[in-house]
Amino acid sequence: MSRTTFPWKIQRKTPDGPLTDAQRRDLSAQFEIPLENLRELSAALGHALDPWLFVPSIITIVKQVERAPTEFEHLMRDLRQAEKYLGKAMERMRTLAVVDTQRAELSKDHFRDQVSTSYEAVRQMNRDFAQMDKTGSAKLDFLGDPDARRTRDDRREAILAAIFRCWYRSGRSETVTTDGSSSERKGPLFDFVDAVVDCVSEPGGRLSGHTIWKDLQQWRHDNRRALASASIVGQKTD
């Protein structure tokens, strides 16, 4: 199951892929990549960004089922804490008047009512959840990653593999340097990855040089035979 933290532009694949004609022309001019190779890259990116490509495995689903009761216990603990602190806040507001001098509707009664309403809502939830836990009537579904620390970003790996393949097939050299201040790897290939990722992610999405380098090493290992025979690039790699 892939992570959902990186803001990829998830979209149904189309024959041309997510890169527009203008984006392909810009990438071609900036990085000296043949347009045909960029069309192939766009098609591969469309496959990697398709919402149906990565679905939870049976193992992940089983772990989610196992995780649900634990998460319910944590939720009840958090709500008990919330009730405790909301109760303290309600007591404190009985002797403290808070008003907004610029907005008359935000009076001391307004804030006291908000705290009181929140307290009663959380208190009622605690009663309901305690009863459900006692009788076993709760139906629980955990929808998150059962162990996010060990979850691989399969979508990212598929996208970067397509970018690496395009770069090598275009006969571009792999010049990698290390930034003296940040120790991050950089070079034309890393710039190409950044440019393509920028096209297929929401604003603010950027992969670190460390992540790109790690995935590049894994991709080179997985494709070492093809790289050695130049079957990926059609010529000798640098």
NORSULLIN-V327254 format. One line per field, one symbol per residue. phi: phi as a letter, one per 40 degrees, with the letter a starting at -180 (. if undefined). A space follows every 10 residues. Layout:
# NORSULLIN-V327254
phi = ???
This chain:
# NORSULLIN-V327254
phi = .ccbcccccc accbdcgccc dccccccccc bfbddccccc cccccccccc cccbbccdcc cccccccdcc cccccccccc cccccccccc ccccbbcbbb ccbccccccd cccccccccc cccccccccc cccccgccbb bcbcccaccb cccccccccc cccccccccc gccbcbbbcc cbgccaidcc ccddccdccb bcdgcaccdc cccccccccc ccbccccccg cccgaccc
